[in-house]
Amino acid sequence: MNELLIPFGIHLETGEIIEPEDAPSGRACNCLCPGCRAPLLSRHPKVKRYHFAHDSRRYGTKPEEDCPFNSALAVAMMAREITTELAGKILETPPLKDSLYCSSCGGSDKVQVSLGAINTIDQAEAHVNVYGHHADLMLEVGGYTLLLDLVYKGKPPVSPNTNKLQADKVALLTLDCDSFSISSFKRDRNLRFSEAVLDFILRDGVKAWAFHPKTLSKLEKARRNHQCVKPTFYVGSVGAPIRRRNPLPEPIGERCESDPKHYQCVICGVEWIHDVPSAPRCPKCQNSHLYAREID
C-alpha cells in the first residue's frame, strides 16, 4: 500500500490487531500483513512514524506488489476493532434533505428531514446480523438504533428491508472509508492510527444517510401542506388549447386531493408520493411504472 504505510499487523499467534507502537522492532513483532498474510517487519525510525513493512528480503519475494491491502480497508478493519471504545463518545451525523414531487402540477418541494445532530453514543457493537444482513457497526444513540455501514471501493452495498427499518425506527448511515485523509494522518507522527480512525468515525469521515426513519413522515407532512400551482390555458397558433404553468405560483393554490400512494424507484432509490390515476413514473430518472415499487 504505497499511499499509506502499513499501520497495523495481525499477530501470528493471537490473531489480534497490533499497532507498531505496541510491537517490538524487526521480525520480533511476529506479525502478518492484514491483506496478504505475508510476514511483516516492525520499523521504528527516528524521523518517520512507526509502521510495518513486508519482510521481502527474508523470503526473496515482493508480496507488496500483489498485496490487496489499502488505506480504506485499513480504516474499515480498525473501525471494527475499536468499536467498544465508541461508547460515551460524541457522534456527529449529517443533515438530510429529500424532495417531494407532485405529479399533478409538476412541482417539487424540498423537505428537511434532519438538520444533523451531535449525540452521545450509548452502546456500540461490531459485526452484527440484523434483518438478514451483516452490519459493520450497530450504535445506540439517544434511544435509537443506528446501523453504520463502512463503504469503500469494491465492497457490495448493504440493502436491508426498509419496511423493517421503518417499523423499528432504525436508521442506516454510511461512512466512506475512502474519504480518510492520509495527508492529515501523516502530518502528526505521534498520532496512532487507532486514534485517527476514532476521530474519523466520530467527526471527520464523510457520512451519508442511506435510510432515515423520519423521511416518510416528513414527506407525508409536506404532501399535506403542498400547494399546487394552478395551470393557465391559452390558444396556440393552430387553435389547440395548450396547458402552461404560471410563471409565479398563486398565494393560495389548489391542494392535491387524489388518493396518494408512496412509491420507490428500484433503479435510483428515490421515493415520491403519487397522487393521480396515471401509472407511477420515477420523477428523477423517468423510468416506467415497471420499476416503481409501492411502499406501505
C-alpha positions, 0 to 999 in steps of 0.5 A: 500500500504505497499511499499509506504505510502499513499501520497495523499487523495481525499477530501470528499467534493471537490473531489480534490487531497490533499497532507498531507502537505496541510491537517490538522492532524487526521480525520480533513483532511476529506479525502478518500483513492484514491483506496478504498474510505475508510476514511483516517487519516492525520499523521504528525510525527516528524521523518517520512514524512507526509502521510495518513493512513486508519482510521481502528480503527474508523470503526473496519475494515482493508480496507488496506488489500483489498485496490487496491491502489499502488505506480504506480497508485499513480504516474499515478493519480498525473501525471494527476493532475499536468499536467498544471504545465508541461508547460515551463518545460524541457522534456527529451525523449529517443533515438530510434533505429529500424532495417531494414531487407532485405529479399533478402540477409538476412541482417539487418541494424540498423537505428537511428531514434532519438538520444533523445532530451531535449525540452521545453514543450509548452502546456500540457493537461490531459485526452484527446480523440484523434483518438478514444482513451483516452490519459493520457497526450497530450504535445506540444513540439517544434511544435509537438504533443506528446501523453504520455501514463502512463503504469503500471501493469494491465492497457490495452495498448493504440493502436491508428491508426498509419496511423493517427499518421503518417499523423499528425506527432504525436508521442506516448511515454510511461512512466512506472509508475512502474519504480518510485523509492520509495527508492529515494522518501523516502530518502528526507522527505521534498520532496512532492510527487507532486514534485517527480512525476514532476521530474519523468515525466520530467527526471527520469521515464523510457520512451519508444517510442511506435510510432515515426513519423520519423521511416518510413522515416528513414527506407525508407532512409536506404532501399535506401542506403542498400547494399546487400551482394552478395551470393557465390555458391559452390558444396556440397558433393552430387553435389547440388549447395548450396547458402552461404553468404560471410563471409565479405560483398563486398565494393560495393554490389548489391542494392535491386531493387524489388518493396518494400512494408512496412509491420507490424507484428500484433503479435510483432509490428515490421515493415520491408520493403519487397522487393521480390515476396515471401509472407511477413514473420515477420523477428523477430518472423517468423510468416506467411504472415497471420499476416503481415499487409501492411502499406501505 
